[in-house]
Amino acid sequence: MRIDILTIFPEMFEVFLNTSIIKRAIGNKKVEIKIHDIRKYSKDPHKKVDDYGYGGGRGMVLMPQPIFDAVDDIKTKDSKIILMTPQGKKYNQKEAYNLSKEKHLIIICGHYEGFDERIRTLADLEISIGDYVLTGGELPSMVITDSVVRLLDGVIEEESHLNDSFNNNLLDYPVYTKPVEFRGMKVPDVLLSGHHENIKKFRQEEALKKTKERRPDLLEGDNYE
């Protein structure tokens, strides 16, 4: 898979790309990730990429020209273009799986007060990671990238993500490690039994119980419309 991210703050991605699973996935050639500075595509002599919005109002708005030119430069026939915006559909694990099947993702990070409405015409999908507003789309783009890359074949063990929270609309079951007893709290006996069927049943029951208690909305069906 190839992922291209368009941003006006490319330096924000330096640590992200050189840490943990993302770094290993890149090193093992499971994914190619490139960060593109939108300013490099500006035709303004001062590399300006934003301006005041027509009709007044506070804040600066990203201009269409640099972003359109950037997309034109890097898109392919396999590209799926994502616009990060609070107005997009709320992201979830199902969509992460969908995106992990794509060959090429282009993620556009908004910033400032917003972006010129015409930029929306570039997008195949608009995504929000939650009902709140951030300074820009850089952090959400990292969330999307991380959630997708870990699902690619060979990045982590398949069993690890098959048991993740939100698979089958359930939260993950509780897990324990050493010591068996800590401050009066003990690991459930079934997990020490070595009986795989009983352990599997216990985990399924606990996942359902936790979901009912903490996120009953997940049991109501598909949450990505």
C-alpha positions as a LaTeX table, in Angstrom:
\begin{tabular}{lrrr}
\hline
Residue & $x$ (\AA) & $y$ (\AA) & $z$ (\AA) \\
\hline
Met1 & 0.00 & 0.00 & 0.00 \\
Arg2 & 1.00 & 3.59 & $-0.61$ \\
Ile3 & $-0.20$ & 6.50 & 1.54 \\
Asp4 & 0.38 & 10.14 & 0.59 \\
Ile5 & $-0.47$ & 12.84 & 3.14 \\
Leu6 & $-0.89$ & 16.49 & 2.15 \\
Thr7 & $-0.16$ & 18.97 & 4.94 \\
Ile8 & 1.23 & 22.43 & 5.65 \\
Phe9 & 3.09 & 21.06 & 8.69 \\
Pro10 & 5.18 & 18.11 & 7.43 \\
Glu11 & 7.47 & 18.28 & 10.47 \\
Met12 & 4.64 & 16.96 & 12.64 \\
Phe13 & 5.05 & 13.51 & 11.06 \\
Glu14 & 8.75 & 12.95 & 11.75 \\
Val15 & 8.34 & 11.07 & 15.04 \\
Phe16 & 5.20 & 9.28 & 13.88 \\
Leu17 & 6.94 & 7.74 & 10.86 \\
Asn18 & 9.99 & 6.69 & 12.84 \\
Thr19 & 8.38 & 4.92 & 15.78 \\
Ser20 & 7.07 & 1.44 & 16.57 \\
Ile21 & 4.83 & $-0.46$ & 14.16 \\
Ile22 & 4.74 & 2.29 & 11.51 \\
Lys23 & 8.54 & 2.38 & 11.30 \\
Arg24 & 8.75 & $-1.41$ & 11.02 \\
Ala25 & 6.01 & $-1.57$ & 8.39 \\
Ile26 & 7.88 & 0.98 & 6.27 \\
Gly27 & 11.20 & $-0.80$ & 6.80 \\
Asn28 & 9.66 & $-4.14$ & 5.82 \\
Lys29 & 8.14 & $-2.55$ & 2.71 \\
Lys30 & 4.58 & $-3.32$ & 3.77 \\
Val31 & 3.65 & 0.31 & 3.18 \\
Glu32 & 5.12 & 3.39 & 1.55 \\
Ile33 & 4.21 & 6.66 & 3.26 \\
Lys34 & 5.11 & 10.05 & 1.85 \\
Ile35 & 4.43 & 13.45 & 3.38 \\
His36 & 3.87 & 16.34 & 0.97 \\
Asp37 & 4.20 & 19.99 & 1.94 \\
Ile38 & 1.26 & 21.79 & 0.33 \\
Arg39 & 3.27 & 25.03 & 0.31 \\
Lys40 & 5.59 & 23.59 & $-2.35$ \\
Tyr41 & 2.66 & 23.62 & $-4.78$ \\
Ser42 & 1.71 & 27.25 & $-4.14$ \\
Lys43 & 2.11 & 29.63 & $-7.08$ \\
Asp44 & 2.28 & 32.59 & $-4.73$ \\
Pro45 & 5.80 & 34.11 & $-4.60$ \\
His46 & 5.69 & 33.83 & $-0.79$ \\
Lys47 & 4.30 & 30.26 & $-0.90$ \\
Lys48 & 1.04 & 31.39 & 0.63 \\
Val49 & $-1.63$ & 28.68 & 0.86 \\
Asp50 & $-4.43$ & 30.49 & 2.73 \\
Asp51 & $-6.44$ & 33.67 & 2.54 \\
Tyr52 & $-9.45$ & 35.41 & 4.06 \\
Gly53 & $-12.82$ & 33.95 & 3.13 \\
Tyr54 & $-15.26$ & 35.82 & 0.90 \\
Gly55 & $-18.18$ & 37.30 & 2.79 \\
Gly56 & $-16.16$ & 38.07 & 5.88 \\
Gly57 & $-15.69$ & 36.09 & 9.04 \\
Arg58 & $-12.72$ & 35.32 & 11.23 \\
Gly59 & $-9.88$ & 32.99 & 10.39 \\
Met60 & $-7.96$ & 31.96 & 7.30 \\
Val61 & $-9.15$ & 29.49 & 4.67 \\
Leu62 & $-6.99$ & 27.07 & 2.68 \\
Met63 & $-6.95$ & 27.99 & $-1.01$ \\
Pro64 & $-7.84$ & 25.43 & $-3.68$ \\
Gln65 & $-4.95$ & 25.89 & $-6.14$ \\
Pro66 & $-2.09$ & 24.33 & $-4.12$ \\
Ile67 & $-4.19$ & 21.36 & $-3.01$ \\
Phe68 & $-5.62$ & 20.66 & $-6.47$ \\
Asp69 & $-2.13$ & 20.83 & $-7.99$ \\
Ala70 & $-0.73$ & 18.53 & $-5.31$ \\
Val71 & $-3.43$ & 15.93 & $-5.88$ \\
Asp72 & $-2.99$ & 16.16 & $-9.66$ \\
Asp73 & 0.72 & 15.50 & $-9.17$ \\
Ile74 & 0.46 & 12.36 & $-7.02$ \\
Lys75 & $-2.86$ & 10.69 & $-7.80$ \\
Thr76 & $-3.03$ & 7.44 & $-9.77$ \\
Lys77 & $-5.82$ & 5.31 & $-11.15$ \\
Asp78 & $-5.83$ & 3.44 & $-7.82$ \\
Ser79 & $-6.05$ & 6.51 & $-5.58$ \\
Lys80 & $-8.75$ & 6.93 & $-2.95$ \\
Ile81 & $-8.75$ & 10.54 & $-1.76$ \\
Ile82 & $-9.71$ & 11.27 & 1.86 \\
Leu83 & $-10.46$ & 14.71 & 3.25 \\
Met84 & $-10.07$ & 15.09 & 7.01 \\
Thr85 & $-12.89$ & 17.30 & 8.31 \\
Pro86 & $-15.16$ & 17.51 & 11.38 \\
Gln87 & $-18.03$ & 17.41 & 8.89 \\
Gly88 & $-17.08$ & 13.97 & 7.61 \\
Lys89 & $-18.45$ & 10.56 & 8.53 \\
Lys90 & $-17.31$ & 9.33 & 11.91 \\
Tyr91 & $-14.43$ & 6.89 & 11.61 \\
Asn92 & $-14.62$ & 3.35 & 13.00 \\
Gln93 & $-12.93$ & $-0.04$ & 12.76 \\
Lys94 & $-15.10$ & $-1.19$ & 9.87 \\
Glu95 & $-13.88$ & 1.71 & 7.75 \\
Ala96 & $-10.29$ & 1.00 & 8.79 \\
Tyr97 & $-10.69$ & $-2.51$ & 7.33 \\
Asn98 & $-12.22$ & $-1.07$ & 4.17 \\
Leu99 & $-9.34$ & 1.36 & 3.68 \\
Ser100 & $-6.74$ & $-1.34$ & 4.36 \\
Lys101 & $-7.89$ & $-3.05$ & 1.14 \\
Glu102 & $-7.07$ & 0.00 & $-0.98$ \\
Lys103 & $-3.85$ & 0.26 & $-2.98$ \\
His104 & $-3.31$ & 4.00 & $-2.63$ \\
Leu105 & $-4.64$ & 6.51 & $-0.12$ \\
Ile106 & $-4.26$ & 10.27 & $-0.42$ \\
Ile107 & $-5.13$ & 12.08 & 2.80 \\
Ile108 & $-5.70$ & 15.85 & 2.77 \\
Cys109 & $-5.21$ & 17.64 & 6.09 \\
Gly110 & $-7.32$ & 20.73 & 6.57 \\
His111 & $-6.17$ & 23.58 & 8.79 \\
Tyr112 & $-6.99$ & 27.09 & 9.98 \\
Glu113 & $-10.67$ & 28.03 & 9.79 \\
Gly114 & $-11.30$ & 25.47 & 7.08 \\
Phe115 & $-10.78$ & 24.96 & 3.37 \\
Asp116 & $-12.29$ & 26.34 & 0.20 \\
Glu117 & $-15.51$ & 24.42 & $-0.44$ \\
Arg118 & $-14.34$ & 23.46 & $-3.94$ \\
Ile119 & $-11.67$ & 21.23 & $-2.41$ \\
Arg120 & $-14.47$ & 18.83 & $-1.43$ \\
Thr121 & $-14.86$ & 17.90 & $-5.09$ \\
Leu122 & $-11.49$ & 16.12 & $-4.92$ \\
Ala123 & $-12.53$ & 13.76 & $-2.14$ \\
Asp124 & $-13.88$ & 10.24 & $-2.49$ \\
Leu125 & $-14.50$ & 10.20 & 1.26 \\
Glu126 & $-14.71$ & 12.77 & 4.05 \\
Ile127 & $-13.77$ & 11.48 & 7.50 \\
Ser128 & $-14.01$ & 12.77 & 11.06 \\
Ile129 & $-12.40$ & 10.94 & 13.99 \\
Gly130 & $-14.89$ & 12.35 & 16.49 \\
Asp131 & $-17.35$ & 15.05 & 17.36 \\
Tyr132 & $-14.81$ & 17.68 & 18.32 \\
Val133 & $-12.62$ & 20.19 & 16.50 \\
Leu134 & $-8.82$ & 20.12 & 16.32 \\
Thr135 & $-6.39$ & 22.72 & 15.04 \\
Gly136 & $-5.87$ & 20.75 & 11.85 \\
Gly137 & $-6.12$ & 17.40 & 10.13 \\
Glu138 & $-2.58$ & 16.26 & 10.88 \\
Leu139 & $-3.33$ & 14.30 & 14.05 \\
Pro140 & $-6.48$ & 12.71 & 12.55 \\
Ser141 & $-4.48$ & 11.69 & 9.47 \\
Met142 & $-2.02$ & 9.90 & 11.76 \\
Val143 & $-4.93$ & 8.12 & 13.44 \\
Ile144 & $-6.22$ & 6.93 & 10.06 \\
Thr145 & $-2.76$ & 5.86 & 8.91 \\
Asp146 & $-1.97$ & 3.96 & 12.12 \\
Ser147 & $-5.32$ & 2.16 & 12.18 \\
Val148 & $-4.97$ & 1.11 & 8.53 \\
Val149 & $-1.30$ & 0.12 & 8.47 \\
Arg150 & $-1.63$ & $-2.28$ & 11.41 \\
Leu151 & $-4.26$ & $-4.19$ & 9.41 \\
Leu152 & $-2.02$ & $-4.79$ & 6.40 \\
Asp153 & $-0.85$ & $-8.35$ & 5.82 \\
Gly154 & 2.37 & $-9.10$ & 7.67 \\
Val155 & 2.46 & $-5.94$ & 9.79 \\
Ile156 & 1.19 & $-7.58$ & 12.99 \\
Glu157 & $-0.11$ & $-11.06$ & 13.71 \\
Glu158 & $-3.61$ & $-11.48$ & 12.31 \\
Glu159 & $-4.93$ & $-12.80$ & 15.62 \\
Ser160 & $-3.94$ & $-9.54$ & 17.30 \\
His161 & $-6.28$ & $-7.39$ & 15.24 \\
Leu162 & $-9.02$ & $-10.02$ & 14.94 \\
Asn163 & $-9.43$ & $-9.74$ & 18.71 \\
Asp164 & $-9.35$ & $-5.94$ & 18.77 \\
Ser165 & $-12.10$ & $-3.85$ & 20.27 \\
Phe166 & $-14.91$ & $-3.05$ & 17.81 \\
Asn167 & $-14.53$ & $-6.24$ & 15.80 \\
Asn168 & $-18.04$ & $-7.70$ & 15.55 \\
Asn169 & $-19.23$ & $-4.55$ & 17.35 \\
Leu170 & $-17.74$ & $-5.73$ & 20.65 \\
Leu171 & $-15.15$ & $-4.22$ & 22.96 \\
Asp172 & $-12.08$ & $-6.32$ & 23.65 \\
Tyr173 & $-12.15$ & $-8.84$ & 26.50 \\
Pro174 & $-10.06$ & $-8.14$ & 29.66 \\
Val175 & $-6.47$ & $-9.36$ & 29.68 \\
Tyr176 & $-4.05$ & $-10.06$ & 32.54 \\
Thr177 & $-0.34$ & $-10.73$ & 33.08 \\
Lys178 & 1.95 & $-11.51$ & 36.02 \\
Pro179 & 1.59 & $-11.60$ & 39.00 \\
Val180 & $-1.42$ & $-13.86$ & 39.52 \\
Glu181 & $-2.46$ & $-11.71$ & 42.50 \\
Phe182 & $-1.78$ & $-8.00$ & 42.87 \\
Arg183 & $-3.09$ & $-5.91$ & 45.77 \\
Gly184 & $-5.84$ & $-8.41$ & 46.41 \\
Met185 & $-6.92$ & $-8.59$ & 42.77 \\
Lys186 & $-6.55$ & $-12.04$ & 41.20 \\
Val187 & $-6.40$ & $-13.29$ & 37.66 \\
Pro188 & $-9.61$ & $-15.29$ & 36.90 \\
Asp189 & $-9.03$ & $-18.99$ & 37.50 \\
Val190 & $-10.26$ & $-19.94$ & 34.03 \\
Leu191 & $-7.31$ & $-18.12$ & 32.43 \\
Leu192 & $-4.91$ & $-20.26$ & 34.48 \\
Ser193 & $-6.68$ & $-23.53$ & 33.65 \\
Gly194 & $-5.16$ & $-24.17$ & 30.23 \\
His195 & $-8.62$ & $-25.21$ & 28.98 \\
His196 & $-8.81$ & $-23.43$ & 25.65 \\
Glu197 & $-12.53$ & $-23.85$ & 25.05 \\
Asn198 & $-13.40$ & $-22.53$ & 28.50 \\
Ile199 & $-11.01$ & $-19.62$ & 28.03 \\
Lys200 & $-12.56$ & $-18.78$ & 24.65 \\
Lys201 & $-16.07$ & $-18.90$ & 26.16 \\
Phe202 & $-14.99$ & $-16.72$ & 29.11 \\
Arg203 & $-13.50$ & $-14.11$ & 26.79 \\
Gln204 & $-16.58$ & $-14.00$ & 24.59 \\
Glu205 & $-18.83$ & $-13.58$ & 27.61 \\
Glu206 & $-16.62$ & $-10.88$ & 29.11 \\
Ala207 & $-16.42$ & $-8.98$ & 25.81 \\
Leu208 & $-20.21$ & $-8.97$ & 25.57 \\
Lys209 & $-20.57$ & $-7.96$ & 29.22 \\
Lys210 & $-18.10$ & $-5.09$ & 28.87 \\
Thr211 & $-19.81$ & $-3.87$ & 25.70 \\
Lys212 & $-23.25$ & $-3.91$ & 27.35 \\
Glu213 & $-21.90$ & $-1.92$ & 30.30 \\
Arg214 & $-19.73$ & 0.61 & 28.49 \\
Arg215 & $-20.89$ & 0.88 & 24.88 \\
Pro216 & $-24.40$ & $-0.55$ & 24.49 \\
Asp217 & $-24.76$ & 1.51 & 21.32 \\
Leu218 & $-22.35$ & $-0.88$ & 19.58 \\
Leu219 & $-24.85$ & $-3.69$ & 19.93 \\
Glu220 & $-27.50$ & $-1.77$ & 18.00 \\
Gly221 & $-25.92$ & $-2.54$ & 14.63 \\
Asp222 & $-23.70$ & $-0.85$ & 12.10 \\
Asn223 & $-22.48$ & 2.53 & 13.36 \\
Tyr224 & $-20.99$ & 3.75 & 10.09 \\
Glu225 & $-23.70$ & 5.11 & 7.82 \\
\hline
\end{tabular}
